[in-house]
Amino acid sequence: MDNEVYSFALKNTLNEIQNICPDIKNAFMFREDGEIIAGDKNTPEENIVHAIDAFDGVTEKAEAIGGVESIILEGNKNRISVSRMNELYLVTVTSRKADMNYVNTVTRVLVPTILKLLDKINPAPLKSAPPKLEVEPQIPIAKHVEKQLEEPIEEPRMEERKEQKEPEVKPEPVLPEPLVNQFIVENIGGLLVPTDTVRIDNDLLLQWQELYQDRKIEEVEIETFGGKSIRSKIKPIKDSKYEGKGIIQMPEKIQSTLEIKKGELVRVKPVIE
Amino acid sequence: MVKKKKSIQEVTTVTEPIAVEETTYENDLRTNLEEIKNCDGVIGYILRNSSSASIDLKDPTRIIDFAILSSSTFDAIRDFSELFDLGDVNHAIVEGQKVKILSIAIDENKISVFMEKNADAEKILKKMHMT
């Protein structure tokens, strides 16, 4: 899985944690080697960098105690907690009055669950991104697709073309391999909502149309990480609050067929016919 | 003239008890730390202030490592406190895989108590505040 998707999922998790625990003032995660993985919306990156530096100062000298598993600082205004979770460190800053049992219950259950889920979807996601052999940009947000579209499929396509040139029998123009994008499932409901149609960012639909100029894209193929797949009609998202967030709005019927729920990740690619 | 003499006497009577109090406080702190050192799971302690340092560890071969770690912990406390507006930090607990450290700054005195991971840091903390 792309690190970006991983960070996106964790960033959303941290923001959601803050929504349910308003006493958490700041929350961010970083790797053992100091790389920032995700930060909530309230914490400036500069502060995270400085905090990691401060933390490094301790970890570098902590061999004598077997490395750092956690740090808790109790101030008279706020409290900071750094806890190790797998290969990551989660940092939370809470007010002095915060109910730490509640905060700990939420953070120590939710974050490891998300990490476990992400790890299950694709093991070792935090390792440096390996060279992509497939034409699979796997990006969640439509904005990022734009970049990928400019250069994405060039190298693999060239190889394919070379292979195809040898027989030189097929005169058909070679279409770009369908781009695969990852989306987070969001519910869509209502009386007039068709049960066979999913909705994604209009920007992405336009980009697909631009890429496959003469082809009309009316359907997409949705694939879960559990291996289930389905074809569905596609329409642009209407609700602006879901735009540009890497979300796919999906009727319950399709979710049920795919055996997935809101919040899970799916792969989506256009059906080009 | 008489009045001046009186004021001098007043000053001296005020300063003397403070000096005594400070000495007593440090002595109390050391005594308390000696008691803490005998608590279950406690490995030792480091007490530092601007003029002196006392280190008492059950395993003297680890003195340097622990002293450096103690110092780094107090640096981190200062940095974290500034970054996230923690206010005055009452105490910090750094937990490793084998050992944990309870660090407390009381006035000029910086104290780090080293203990085994399963030791009760809260209990030690309470004892510290009894000084």
Interface residues (C-beta under 8 A of the other chain):
Chain A: K25 N26 N47 H50 A51 D53 A54 F55 G57 V58 E60 K61 A62 E63 A64 I65 G66 G67 V68 E69 S70 I71 I72 L73 E74 G75 N76 K77 N78 R79 I80 V93 R96
Chain B: R62 D65 F66 I68 L69 S72 T73 D75 A76 I77 D79 F80 S81 L83 F84 D85 L86 G87 D88 V89 N90 H91 A92 I93 V94 E95 G96 Q97 K98 V99 K100 I101 F114
